[in-house]
Every structure is written in C-alpha cells, then in structure tokens.
Amino acid sequence: MRGIRGATTVSSNNKEEILAATKELSLTIIERNQLRADDVASILITSTPDLNATFPAAAVRAIEGWSLVPLMGAAEVDVPGGLPLCIRMMLLVNTDQSADGIHHVFLHEAAKLRPDLKD
C-alpha cells in the first residue's frame, strides 16, 4: 500500500469552483498513477477553513466508477500564514509500485507546497 498526495487551490469559496478543482485534481492523480477505483482503499480530503461552500468529496463520487470508494472530508488546521483556499487529498492505494514511482500532484498555487515533487 502507498499514499498518493495531491493539492490544489481555488480563487474563491464557490461550490462549482471547488467541485471543478477537486475533479481536476482527482483525474490528474488517477491518470498519472494509472489508478482504478478498485485499487484505492480510501481517500482523505481536507480543505482550508475558508472553503465551506460544498463538500469536495462530492466531486470524486461523481467520477464514473468511483462512487463506492470510501471518502472522508475534514477541515485543515488553520495555521497562520498557511496557503488559503486549498484542497488537499491523500489516497491510500494498493500497488506494487515503489515509492519513487508514485506521482504526487500539486496544481495551481498548491505547487508551492511541494516544489520538490514536480513531475
């Protein structure tokens, strides 16, 4: 089992934007890691406290074939100076892939969080 990390940002606390950004992040992680829903044990999604217009997990559930993947949403710790308007994701996947073969995905302003993990 391996963890796959990802994060993205939005420009405002808007339901449609949150869902679109979460879907983009999810599909990018799925594509770059060649995942199938059956490979995924669970997904944890956090969002910063300034994002409360909707549940980001709804975007993952809407992806065809992914509605049965266990999802959990939570609020990110409100650290002063932290990146605002941010959605983070951790997928636990069953894989034989080595740690250096995992493709973590940081989109938009979230790329600042882990510049060492750029593809």
MMTF fields as JSON, N, C-alpha, C and O atoms, coordinates in Angstrom:
{
  "mmtfVersion": "1.0.0",
  "mmtfProducer": "UNKNOWN",
  "numBonds": 475,
  "numAtoms": 476,
  "numGroups": 119,
  "numChains": 1,
  "numModels": 1,
  "chainsPerModel": [1],
  "groupsPerChain": [119],
  "chainIdList": ["A"],
  "bondAtomList": [4, 2, 8, 6, 12, 10, 16, 14, 20, 18, 24, 22, 28, 26, 32, 30, 36, 34, 40, 38, 44, 42, 48, 46, 52, 50, 56, 54, 60, 58, 64, 62, 68, 66, 72, 70, 76, 74, 80, 78, 84, 82, 88, 86, 92, 90, 96, 94, 100, 98, 104, 102, 108, 106, 112, 110, 116, 114, 120, 118, 124, 122, 128, 126, 132, 130, 136, 134, 140, 138, 144, 142, 148, 146, 152, 150, 156, 154, 160, 158, 164, 162, 168, 166, 172, 170, 176, 174, 180, 178, 184, 182, 188, 186, 192, 190, 196, 194, 200, 198, 204, 202, 208, 206, 212, 210, 216, 214, 220, 218, 224, 222, 228, 226, 232, 230, 236, 234, 240, 238, 244, 242, 248, 246, 252, 250, 256, 254, 260, 258, 264, 262, 268, 266, 272, 270, 276, 274, 280, 278, 284, 282, 288, 286, 292, 290, 296, 294, 300, 298, 304, 302, 308, 306, 312, 310, 316, 314, 320, 318, 324, 322, 328, 326, 332, 330, 336, 334, 340, 338, 344, 342, 348, 346, 352, 350, 356, 354, 360, 358, 364, 362, 368, 366, 372, 370, 376, 374, 380, 378, 384, 382, 388, 386, 392, 390, 396, 394, 400, 398, 404, 402, 408, 406, 412, 410, 416, 414, 420, 418, 424, 422, 428, 426, 432, 430, 436, 434, 440, 438, 444, 442, 448, 446, 452, 450, 456, 454, 460, 458, 464, 462, 468, 466, 472, 470],
  "bondOrderList": [1, 1, 1, 1, 1, 1, 1, 1, 1, 1, 1, 1, 1, 1, 1, 1, 1, 1, 1, 1, 1, 1, 1, 1, 1, 1, 1, 1, 1, 1, 1, 1, 1, 1, 1, 1, 1, 1, 1, 1, 1, 1, 1, 1, 1, 1, 1, 1, 1, 1, 1, 1, 1, 1, 1, 1, 1, 1, 1, 1, 1, 1, 1, 1, 1, 1, 1, 1, 1, 1, 1, 1, 1, 1, 1, 1, 1, 1, 1, 1, 1, 1, 1, 1, 1, 1, 1, 1, 1, 1, 1, 1, 1, 1, 1, 1, 1, 1, 1, 1, 1, 1, 1, 1, 1, 1, 1, 1, 1, 1, 1, 1, 1, 1, 1, 1, 1, 1],
  "groupList": [{"groupName": "MET", "atomNameList": ["N", "CA", "C", "O"], "elementList": ["N", "C", "C", "O"], "formalChargeList": [0, 0, 0, 0], "bondAtomList": [1, 0, 2, 1, 3, 2], "bondOrderList": [1, 1, 2], "singleLetterCode": "M", "chemCompType": "L-PEPTIDE LINKING"}, {"groupName": "ARG", "atomNameList": ["N", "CA", "C", "O"], "elementList": ["N", "C", "C", "O"], "formalChargeList": [0, 0, 0, 0], "bondAtomList": [1, 0, 2, 1, 3, 2], "bondOrderList": [1, 1, 2], "singleLetterCode": "R", "chemCompType": "L-PEPTIDE LINKING"}, {"groupName": "GLY", "atomNameList": ["N", "CA", "C", "O"], "elementList": ["N", "C", "C", "O"], "formalChargeList": [0, 0, 0, 0], "bondAtomList": [1, 0, 2, 1, 3, 2], "bondOrderList": [1, 1, 2], "singleLetterCode": "G", "chemCompType": "PEPTIDE LINKING"}, {"groupName": "ILE", "atomNameList": ["N", "CA", "C", "O"], "elementList": ["N", "C", "C", "O"], "formalChargeList": [0, 0, 0, 0], "bondAtomList": [1, 0, 2, 1, 3, 2], "bondOrderList": [1, 1, 2], "singleLetterCode": "I", "chemCompType": "L-PEPTIDE LINKING"}, {"groupName": "ALA", "atomNameList": ["N", "CA", "C", "O"], "elementList": ["N", "C", "C", "O"], "formalChargeList": [0, 0, 0, 0], "bondAtomList": [1, 0, 2, 1, 3, 2], "bondOrderList": [1, 1, 2], "singleLetterCode": "A", "chemCompType": "L-PEPTIDE LINKING"}, {"groupName": "THR", "atomNameList": ["N", "CA", "C", "O"], "elementList": ["N", "C", "C", "O"], "formalChargeList": [0, 0, 0, 0], "bondAtomList": [1, 0, 2, 1, 3, 2], "bondOrderList": [1, 1, 2], "singleLetterCode": "T", "chemCompType": "L-PEPTIDE LINKING"}, {"groupName": "VAL", "atomNameList": ["N", "CA", "C", "O"], "elementList": ["N", "C", "C", "O"], "formalChargeList": [0, 0, 0, 0], "bondAtomList": [1, 0, 2, 1, 3, 2], "bondOrderList": [1, 1, 2], "singleLetterCode": "V", "chemCompType": "L-PEPTIDE LINKING"}, {"groupName": "SER", "atomNameList": ["N", "CA", "C", "O"], "elementList": ["N", "C", "C", "O"], "formalChargeList": [0, 0, 0, 0], "bondAtomList": [1, 0, 2, 1, 3, 2], "bondOrderList": [1, 1, 2], "singleLetterCode": "S", "chemCompType": "L-PEPTIDE LINKING"}, {"groupName": "ASN", "atomNameList": ["N", "CA", "C", "O"], "elementList": ["N", "C", "C", "O"], "formalChargeList": [0, 0, 0, 0], "bondAtomList": [1, 0, 2, 1, 3, 2], "bondOrderList": [1, 1, 2], "singleLetterCode": "N", "chemCompType": "L-PEPTIDE LINKING"}, {"groupName": "LYS", "atomNameList": ["N", "CA", "C", "O"], "elementList": ["N", "C", "C", "O"], "formalChargeList": [0, 0, 0, 0], "bondAtomList": [1, 0, 2, 1, 3, 2], "bondOrderList": [1, 1, 2], "singleLetterCode": "K", "chemCompType": "L-PEPTIDE LINKING"}, {"groupName": "GLU", "atomNameList": ["N", "CA", "C", "O"], "elementList": ["N", "C", "C", "O"], "formalChargeList": [0, 0, 0, 0], "bondAtomList": [1, 0, 2, 1, 3, 2], "bondOrderList": [1, 1, 2], "singleLetterCode": "E", "chemCompType": "L-PEPTIDE LINKING"}, {"groupName": "LEU", "atomNameList": ["N", "CA", "C", "O"], "elementList": ["N", "C", "C", "O"], "formalChargeList": [0, 0, 0, 0], "bondAtomList": [1, 0, 2, 1, 3, 2], "bondOrderList": [1, 1, 2], "singleLetterCode": "L", "chemCompType": "L-PEPTIDE LINKING"}, {"groupName": "GLN", "atomNameList": ["N", "CA", "C", "O"], "elementList": ["N", "C", "C", "O"], "formalChargeList": [0, 0, 0, 0], "bondAtomList": [1, 0, 2, 1, 3, 2], "bondOrderList": [1, 1, 2], "singleLetterCode": "Q", "chemCompType": "L-PEPTIDE LINKING"}, {"groupName": "ASP", "atomNameList": ["N", "CA", "C", "O"], "elementList": ["N", "C", "C", "O"], "formalChargeList": [0, 0, 0, 0], "bondAtomList": [1, 0, 2, 1, 3, 2], "bondOrderList": [1, 1, 2], "singleLetterCode": "D", "chemCompType": "L-PEPTIDE LINKING"}, {"groupName": "PRO", "atomNameList": ["N", "CA", "C", "O"], "elementList": ["N", "C", "C", "O"], "formalChargeList": [0, 0, 0, 0], "bondAtomList": [1, 0, 2, 1, 3, 2], "bondOrderList": [1, 1, 2], "singleLetterCode": "P", "chemCompType": "L-PEPTIDE LINKING"}, {"groupName": "PHE", "atomNameList": ["N", "CA", "C", "O"], "elementList": ["N", "C", "C", "O"], "formalChargeList": [0, 0, 0, 0], "bondAtomList": [1, 0, 2, 1, 3, 2], "bondOrderList": [1, 1, 2], "singleLetterCode": "F", "chemCompType": "L-PEPTIDE LINKING"}, {"groupName": "TRP", "atomNameList": ["N", "CA", "C", "O"], "elementList": ["N", "C", "C", "O"], "formalChargeList": [0, 0, 0, 0], "bondAtomList": [1, 0, 2, 1, 3, 2], "bondOrderList": [1, 1, 2], "singleLetterCode": "W", "chemCompType": "L-PEPTIDE LINKING"}, {"groupName": "CYS", "atomNameList": ["N", "CA", "C", "O"], "elementList": ["N", "C", "C", "O"], "formalChargeList": [0, 0, 0, 0], "bondAtomList": [1, 0, 2, 1, 3, 2], "bondOrderList": [1, 1, 2], "singleLetterCode": "C", "chemCompType": "L-PEPTIDE LINKING"}, {"groupName": "HIS", "atomNameList": ["N", "CA", "C", "O"], "elementList": ["N", "C", "C", "O"], "formalChargeList": [0, 0, 0, 0], "bondAtomList": [1, 0, 2, 1, 3, 2], "bondOrderList": [1, 1, 2], "singleLetterCode": "H", "chemCompType": "L-PEPTIDE LINKING"}],
  "groupTypeList": [0, 1, 2, 3, 1, 2, 4, 5, 5, 6, 7, 7, 8, 8, 9, 10, 10, 3, 11, 4, 4, 5, 9, 10, 11, 7, 11, 5, 3, 3, 10, 1, 8, 12, 11, 1, 4, 13, 13, 6, 4, 7, 3, 11, 3, 5, 7, 5, 14, 13, 11, 8, 4, 5, 15, 14, 4, 4, 4, 6, 1, 4, 3, 10, 2, 16, 7, 11, 6, 14, 11, 0, 2, 4, 4, 10, 6, 13, 6, 14, 2, 2, 11, 14, 11, 17, 3, 1, 0, 0, 11, 11, 6, 8, 5, 13, 12, 7, 4, 13, 2, 3, 18, 18, 6, 15, 11, 18, 10, 4, 4, 9, 11, 1, 14, 13, 11, 9, 13],
  "groupIdList": [1, 2, 3, 4, 5, 6, 7, 8, 9, 10, 11, 12, 13, 14, 15, 16, 17, 18, 19, 20, 21, 22, 23, 24, 25, 26, 27, 28, 29, 30, 31, 32, 33, 34, 35, 36, 37, 38, 39, 40, 41, 42, 43, 44, 45, 46, 47, 48, 49, 50, 51, 52, 53, 54, 55, 56, 57, 58, 59, 60, 61, 62, 63, 64, 65, 66, 67, 68, 69, 70, 71, 72, 73, 74, 75, 76, 77, 78, 79, 80, 81, 82, 83, 84, 85, 86, 87, 88, 89, 90, 91, 92, 93, 94, 95, 96, 97, 98, 99, 100, 101, 102, 103, 104, 105, 106, 107, 108, 109, 110, 111, 112, 113, 114, 115, 116, 117, 118, 119],
  "secStructList": [7, 3, 3, 3, 3, 3, 3, 3, 3, 7, 1, 1, 1, 7, 2, 2, 2, 2, 2, 2, 2, 2, 2, 2, 2, 2, 2, 2, 2, 2, 2, 2, 2, 6, 7, 7, 4, 4, 4, 3, 3, 3, 3, 3, 3, 3, 3, 7, 6, 6, 7, 7, 1, 1, 7, 6, 2, 2, 2, 2, 2, 6, 1, 6, 6, 7, 6, 6, 1, 7, 3, 3, 3, 3, 3, 7, 7, 7, 7, 6, 6, 7, 7, 1, 1, 3, 3, 3, 3, 3, 3, 3, 3, 7, 7, 7, 7, 7, 4, 4, 4, 7, 7, 7, 3, 3, 7, 4, 4, 4, 4, 4, 6, 7, 4, 4, 4, 7, 7],
  "xCoordList": [0.844, 0.0, 0.888, 1.924, 0.47, 1.186, 0.195, -0.992, 0.707, -0.065, 0.294, 1.461, -0.722, -0.509, -1.086, -2.253, -0.269, -0.661, -0.981, -0.454, -1.855, -2.172, -2.8, -3.313, -2.762, -3.404, -3.665, -3.008, -4.635, -4.968, -5.548, -5.8, -5.752, -6.362, -7.484, -7.564, -8.334, -9.397, -9.255, -8.507, -9.968, -9.863, -10.907, -10.774, -11.966, -12.998, -13.774, -13.698, -14.514, -15.347, -16.645, -17.694, -16.552, -17.655, -17.857, -16.906, -19.089, -19.387, -18.874, -18.179, -19.206, -18.815, -17.296, -16.746, -16.633, -15.172, -14.507, -13.539, -15.018, -14.475, -14.635, -13.699, -15.822, -16.062, -15.199, -14.65, -15.074, -14.255, -12.78, -12.114, -12.268, -10.857, -10.586, -9.545, -11.522, -11.354, -11.408, -10.642, -12.291, -12.369, -11.081, -10.537, -10.58, -9.331, -8.183, -7.412, -8.071, -7.016, -7.166, -6.194, -8.375, -8.623, -8.266, -7.554, -8.755, -8.496, -7.011, -6.508, -6.317, -4.877, -4.121, -3.224, -4.478, -3.842, -4.136, -3.239, -5.393, -5.794, -4.995, -4.467, -4.91, -4.208, -2.708, -2.135, -2.079, -0.615, -0.174, 0.952, -1.076, -0.731, -1.431, -1.313, -2.159, -2.86, -3.693, -3.578, -4.533, -5.332, -6.688, -7.268, -7.164, -8.546, -9.191, -8.505, -10.47, -11.161, -10.929, -10.805, -10.869, -10.665, -9.289, -9.083, -8.344, -7.011, -6.983, -6.038, -8.014, -7.996, -8.701, -9.879, -7.957, -8.534, -9.399, -10.483, -8.92, -9.683, -9.032, -7.882, -9.824, -9.335, -9.72, -10.878, -8.741, -8.974, -8.812, -7.804, -9.816, -9.777, -9.935, -10.873, -9.01, -9.147, -9.261, -8.802, -9.876, -9.944, -9.703, -10.027, -9.138, -8.872, -10.201, -11.212, -10.203, -11.459, -12.203, -13.391, -11.523, -12.197, -12.992, -13.59, -13.003, -13.777, -14.881, -14.626, -16.087, -17.202, -18.467, -19.556, -18.33, -19.492, -20.048, -21.215, -19.205, -19.632, -18.605, -17.533, -18.95, -18.024, -17.214, -17.796, -15.896, -15.086, -15.248, -15.123, -15.521, -15.671, -16.761, -16.707, -17.748, -18.826, -18.278, -18.851, -17.187, -16.59, -16.005, -16.096, -15.408, -14.835, -15.962, -15.888, -16.996, -18.122, -18.792, -19.379, -18.714, -19.351, -18.55, -19.059, -17.305, -16.496, -17.012, -17.157, -17.285, -17.847, -16.976, -15.772, -17.602, -16.912, -16.259, -15.698, -16.316, -15.635, -16.588, -16.139, -17.864, -18.844, -18.738, -19.231, -18.119, -18.005, -16.68, -16.476, -15.78, -14.503, -14.786, -15.438, -14.31, -14.537, -13.828, -12.626, -14.601, -14.095, -14.347, -15.362, -13.418, -13.592, -13.124, -12.033, -13.942, -13.584, -13.306, -13.885, -12.427, -12.08, -11.593, -11.211, -11.62, -11.098, -9.604, -9.15, -8.862, -7.42, -7.164, -7.99, -6.049, -5.667, -5.479, -4.842, -6.031, -5.977, -4.677, -4.671, -3.588, -2.276, -2.065, -2.241, -1.692, -1.421, -0.354, 0.691, -0.634, 0.308, 0.205, 0.932, -0.693, -0.87, -1.498, -2.077, -1.387, -1.942, -3.468, -4.066, -4.108, -5.573, -6.235, -5.587, -7.537, -8.363, -7.772, -7.702, -7.351, -6.618, -7.377, -7.952, -7.358, -7.937, -6.784, -6.007, -6.683, -5.617, -6.236, -7.365, -5.491, -6.012, -4.926, -3.764, -5.321, -4.425, -5.173, -6.19, -4.656, -5.23, -4.363, -3.14, -4.974, -4.269, -4.6, -5.758, -3.57, -3.8, -3.011, -1.897, -3.612, -2.94, -2.155, -2.727, -0.838, 0.015, 1.335, 1.765, 1.961, 3.312, 4.346, 5.546, 3.875, 4.754, 5.68, 5.248, 6.924, 7.851, 7.519, 6.81, 8.025, 7.742, 8.178, 7.499, 9.296, 9.76, 8.992, 9.213, 8.102, 7.263, 5.893, 5.101, 5.614, 4.344, 4.421, 5.437, 3.346, 3.293, 2.328, 1.11, 2.881, 2.099, 1.765, 2.527, 0.629, 0.135, -0.203, -1.046, 0.452, 0.186, -0.084, 0.81, -1.338, -1.79, -1.968, -2.172, -1.888, -2.152, -1.26, -0.07, -1.791, -0.984, -0.445, 0.535, -1.07, -0.613, 0.74, 1.382, 1.185, 2.515, 3.601, 4.687, 3.31, 4.266, 4.504, 5.543, 3.542, 3.649, 4.763, 5.447, 4.945, 5.947, 6.664, 6.473, 7.486, 8.202, 9.153, 9.549, 9.519, 10.405, 9.697, 10.357, 8.381, 7.629, 7.082, 6.163, 7.626, 7.137, 7.468, 8.566, 6.471, 6.697, 7.446, 7.731],
  "yCoordList": [-1.175, 0.0, 1.236, 1.273, 2.234, 3.505, 4.649, 4.512, 5.774, 7.001, 7.872, 7.999, 8.467, 9.418, 10.747, 10.826, 11.791, 13.122, 14.027, 13.88, 14.964, 15.974, 17.177, 17.082, 18.293, 19.512, 20.443, 20.373, 21.309, 22.323, 23.524, 23.474, 24.581, 25.772, 26.268, 25.918, 27.084, 27.763, 29.256, 29.671, 30.058, 31.504, 32.062, 33.187, 31.263, 31.737, 30.569, 29.447, 30.84, 29.85, 29.7, 30.204, 28.998, 28.848, 27.36, 26.657, 26.879, 25.45, 24.878, 23.861, 25.516, 24.999, 24.965, 24.02, 25.995, 26.043, 24.965, 24.335, 24.759, 23.717, 22.339, 21.539, 22.069, 20.771, 20.591, 19.512, 21.631, 21.538, 21.319, 20.506, 22.029, 21.885, 20.506, 19.906, 20.008, 18.679, 17.607, 16.644, 17.757, 16.793, 16.826, 15.774, 18.028, 18.146, 17.457, 16.712, 17.703, 17.084, 15.566, 14.843, 15.088, 13.64, 12.978, 11.974, 13.53, 12.925, 12.962, 12.045, 14.007, 14.092, 13.03, 12.38, 12.851, 11.799, 10.429, 9.594, 10.197, 8.909, 8.632, 7.536, 9.627, 9.447, 9.232, 8.295, 10.092, 10.0, 8.725, 8.264, 8.15, 6.932, 5.698, 4.611, 5.864, 4.757, 3.955, 2.733, 4.674, 4.046, 3.571, 4.138, 2.518, 2.061, 2.23, 2.148, 2.46, 2.645, 1.447, 1.626, 0.24, -0.951, -0.986, -1.746, -0.182, -0.113, 0.765, 0.699, 1.586, 2.613, 2.115, 1.758, 2.098, 1.684, 2.79, 2.528, 4.028, 5.169, 6.469, 6.501, 7.551, 8.883, 9.831, 9.88, 10.583, 11.638, 12.967, 13.205, 13.828, 15.147, 16.19, 16.135, 17.132, 18.241, 19.535, 19.633, 20.513, 21.84, 22.876, 22.663, 23.982, 25.049, 25.616, 25.532, 26.194, 26.669, 27.72, 27.952, 28.356, 29.36, 28.735, 29.454, 27.405, 26.705, 25.882, 24.803, 26.394, 25.67, 25.698, 25.412, 26.041, 26.13, 24.765, 24.65, 23.728, 22.37, 21.373, 21.749, 20.111, 19.036, 18.648, 18.199, 18.807, 18.419, 16.947, 16.602, 16.087, 14.656, 14.381, 13.371, 15.264, 15.071, 14.999, 14.317, 15.69, 15.664, 14.3, 13.84, 13.646, 12.316, 11.301, 10.447, 11.402, 10.477, 10.57, 9.593, 11.717, 11.929, 11.352, 11.275, 10.945, 10.347, 8.935, 8.145, 8.625, 7.32, 6.185, 6.14, 5.27, 4.108, 4.345, 3.412, 5.568, 5.895, 6.122, 6.515, 5.891, 6.198, 5.303, 5.677, 4.147, 3.239, 3.342, 2.645, 4.205, 4.401, 5.135, 6.179, 4.615, 5.302, 6.661, 6.758, 7.703, 9.068, 9.674, 9.39, 10.512, 11.242, 12.662, 12.891, 13.61, 15.014, 15.567, 15.113, 16.541, 17.168, 18.591, 18.95, 19.383, 20.749, 20.725, 20.071, 21.43, 21.575, 22.46, 23.311, 22.269, 23.105, 24.542, 24.775, 25.495, 26.91, 27.534, 28.232, 27.277, 27.761, 29.166, 29.378, 30.125, 31.475, 31.424, 30.795, 32.089, 32.118, 30.929, 30.857, 29.983, 28.82, 29.198, 30.276, 28.327, 28.567, 28.575, 27.573, 29.685, 29.75, 29.076, 28.789, 28.83, 28.319, 27.045, 26.893, 26.142, 24.956, 23.667, 23.519, 22.758, 21.424, 20.435, 20.46, 19.565, 18.556, 17.168, 16.959, 16.232, 14.885, 13.862, 14.041, 12.786, 11.649, 10.382, 10.037, 9.697, 8.428, 7.308, 7.353, 6.315, 5.103, 4.05, 3.663, 3.588, 2.684, 1.39, 1.381, 0.315, -0.976, -1.031, -0.976, -1.14, -1.13, -1.824, -1.914, -2.307, -2.848, -1.797, -2.069, -0.601, 0.493, 0.908, 0.967, 1.188, 1.669, 3.127, 3.792, 3.609, 4.979, 5.995, 7.001, 5.742, 6.707, 6.607, 7.411, 5.641, 5.513, 6.158, 6.182, 6.678, 7.347, 8.783, 9.456, 9.251, 10.616, 11.442, 11.334, 12.258, 13.185, 14.389, 14.737, 15.028, 16.082, 17.329, 17.29, 18.427, 19.714, 20.737, 21.108, 21.183, 22.059, 23.498, 23.768, 24.396, 25.825, 26.362, 26.045, 27.151, 27.738, 26.676, 26.919, 25.509, 24.434, 23.876, 23.177, 24.167, 23.726, 24.283, 23.712, 25.393, 25.993, 25.103, 25.201, 24.239, 23.406, 22.376, 22.094, 21.817, 20.766, 20.932, 20.123, 21.967, 22.166, 21.021, 20.849, 20.244, 19.098, 17.926, 16.995, 17.97, 16.848, 17.156, 16.479, 18.156, 18.479, 17.352, 16.796, 17.021, 15.997, 16.59, 15.891],
  "zCoordList": [0.0, 0.0, 0.0, 0.663, -0.745, -0.839, -0.683, -0.979, -0.213, -0.168, -1.35, -1.72, -1.933, -3.024, -2.569, -2.184, -2.613, -2.151, -3.31, -4.413, -3.033, -4.017, -3.352, -2.237, -4.023, -3.526, -4.698, -5.736, -4.501, -5.485, -4.757, -3.553, -5.484, -4.906, -5.815, -6.993, -5.232, -5.965, -5.71, -4.825, -6.481, -6.291, -5.337, -4.855, -5.059, -4.142, -3.555, -4.054, -2.5, -1.83, -2.615, -2.214, -3.738, -4.67, -4.941, -5.282, -4.791, -4.937, -6.252, -6.255, -7.365, -8.674, -8.838, -9.403, -8.344, -8.461, -7.594, -8.021, -6.399, -5.511, -6.153, -6.16, -6.69, -7.328, -8.57, -8.79, -9.38, -10.596, -10.259, -10.901, -9.266, -8.89, -8.289, -8.552, -7.484, -6.889, -7.962, -7.913, -8.918, -10.024, -10.833, -11.169, -11.154, -11.905, -11.161, -11.765, -9.862, -9.062, -9.068, -9.287, -8.83, -8.792, -10.111, -10.13, -11.211, -12.517, -12.879, -13.527, -12.469, -12.732, -11.947, -12.485, -10.673, -9.869, -10.463, -10.582, -10.836, -11.422, -12.693, -12.874, -13.57, -14.84, -14.643, -15.199, -13.858, -13.693, -12.991, -13.176, -12.175, -11.44, -11.99, -11.425, -13.092, -13.754, -12.75, -12.658, -12.002, -10.951, -11.464, -12.39, -10.828, -10.968, -9.602, -8.583, -9.564, -8.286, -7.361, -6.149, -7.908, -7.078, -6.423, -5.477, -6.902, -6.301, -5.056, -4.27, -4.873, -3.841, -2.583, -2.615, -1.47, -0.189, 0.395, 0.915, 0.309, 0.827, 0.368, -0.071, 0.489, 0.151, 1.273, 1.687, 1.762, 2.739, 2.011, 1.346, 2.145, 1.52, 2.622, 3.418, 2.654, 3.595, 2.806, 1.668, 3.429, 2.827, 3.911, 5.08, 3.512, 4.472, 4.971, 4.274, 6.18, 6.776, 5.958, 6.186, 5.012, 4.178, 3.032, 2.232, 2.945, 1.922, 2.584, 3.12, 2.543, 3.144, 2.286, 2.783, 1.0, 0.117, -0.285, -0.66, -0.205, -0.543, -0.025, 0.45, -0.126, 0.235, -0.999, -1.986, -0.975, -2.138, -2.521, -3.695, -1.561, -1.841, -2.869, -3.569, -2.969, -3.949, -5.374, -6.224, -5.636, -6.969, -7.287, -8.425, -6.302, -6.519, -6.718, -7.601, -5.898, -6.028, -7.393, -7.857, -8.036, -9.333, -10.497, -11.615, -10.25, -11.312, -11.564, -10.63, -12.811, -13.151, -12.613, -12.864, -11.87, -11.316, -9.961, -9.386, -9.433, -8.185, -7.015, -5.939, -7.187, -6.137, -4.909, -3.844, -5.02, -3.88, -3.131, -2.137, -3.596, -2.894, -1.586, -1.605, -0.442, 0.826, 0.86, 0.613, 1.17, 1.21, 2.576, 3.213, 3.028, 4.28, 4.062, 3.54, 4.457, 4.372, 5.753, 6.74, 5.823, 7.107, 6.85, 5.736, 7.908, 7.829, 8.117, 9.056, 7.313, 7.505, 8.729, 9.058, 9.392, 10.524, 10.039, 9.011, 10.774, 10.4, 10.915, 11.93, 10.209, 10.606, 10.041, 8.841, 10.884, 10.365, 9.27, 9.433, 8.166, 7.055, 6.124, 5.133, 6.425, 5.562, 4.231, 4.097, 3.263, 1.938, 2.012, 2.403, 1.644, 1.715, 0.513, -0.493, 0.641, -0.454, -1.052, -2.271, -0.185, -0.602, -0.27, 0.808, -1.216, -1.058, -1.152, -2.106, -0.153, -0.136, -0.196, 0.247, -0.746, -0.928, -0.617, -0.981, 0.062, 0.311, -0.074, 0.529, -1.082, -1.5, -0.956, -1.084, -0.359, 0.041, -1.007, -1.167, -1.722, -2.842, -2.672, -2.147, -3.125, -3.169, -4.472, -5.561, -4.345, -5.523, -5.227, -4.077, -6.275, -6.169, -6.556, -6.56, -6.879, -7.292, -6.14, -4.989, -6.441, -5.418, -5.09, -5.846, -3.981, -3.555, -4.608, -4.815, -5.269, -6.265, -7.582, -8.488, -7.695, -8.879, -8.721, -9.663, -7.535, -7.259, -7.761, -7.582, -8.388, -8.91, -8.058, -8.2, -7.182, -6.38, -7.249, -8.151, -6.98, -7.878, -7.077, -6.181, -7.402, -6.759, -7.857, -8.618, -7.922, -9.001, -8.533, -7.349, -9.478, -9.259, -8.134, -8.103, -7.226, -6.144, -5.189, -4.485, -5.159, -4.279, -4.702, -3.919, -5.915, -6.355, -5.44, -5.345, -4.769, -3.826, -2.605, -1.953, -2.301, -1.1, -1.204, -0.22, -2.385, -2.58, -3.91, -4.818, -4.04, -5.316, -5.639, -6.792, -4.637, -4.853, -5.555, -6.015, -5.635, -6.222, -7.61, -8.071, -8.278, -9.62, -10.571, -10.555, -11.418, -12.459, -13.623, -14.595]
}
